[in-house]
């Protein structure tokens, strides 16, 4: 049985299969594509709010012939303290797969262990694998293979999105530069575990220079709202803006996984100048996640 719990544990071969399949899935949408989820019900168990993740998975499951069952944690007994392993064992007798968006990585892993269901990590505090697979697919769709390229991430480098970028860089052979204050750089233990060419710096200009892809994310992730004022002060110098874009390669892409807070992690002018890429990136969540679902049941 397959799961997508982390990019750390996903093989390079499987990553490349999902990326190549995403191209075909996008091309074939609405053209008599096969329905590998026909007769299946997939639960979306979300403890964190969502726009792109929920819509893309619900639509994707339906287009592949299945039925999505959305369950907010407050709608089920998880919200009242039922152990995740008990919820998992019940679900495993009734549905065909699960997509989980929550806080603890351990919860997704425990669900996969006890449910006996193919399980997809749709975001935890530790990783956001579906997002980064989509981002790489988007880059390669527009610029060709990412291997050997330079990706620069600006902002909070110690959260789930850069963590998944780190594992992807090590597996796919591109350079990742993380520009963040020392306090917001990834843990040394994670970097040692991942390997690859990862450069952490407090110098935004050094990170941007000659980059093929410039990337940012929100500075205040879900669950970090109490730290909002402190984070905004600490990260104020790490905004993705026109000055940094000018330091990158002439045809560099600018990406943001959304939602975007203009004037904070990215300035409004830079966002709007690159809106086509950013919203192509958002659309590609659907195509890439359909490719993930196809991979997981094949």
PEZICOR-V329864 format. One record per helix or strand. SS is the DSSP state (A for helix, B for strand). FROM is the first residue (numbers start at 0). TO is the last residue. If there is no record, write none. Layout:
<<SS;FROM;TO> <SS;FROM;TO>>
This chain:
<<B;3;3> <A;11;27> <B;40;45> <A;51;62> <B;66;71> <A;72;74> <A;76;79> <A;83;90> <B;96;100> <A;104;114> <B;117;120> <A;128;142> <B;149;153> <A;159;171> <B;174;178> <A;181;183> <A;187;193> <B;197;200> <A;203;207> <B;212;215> <A;224;233> <A;235;237> <B;239;239> <A;241;246> <B;252;255> <B;261;261> <B;265;265> <A;267;272> <A;274;296>>
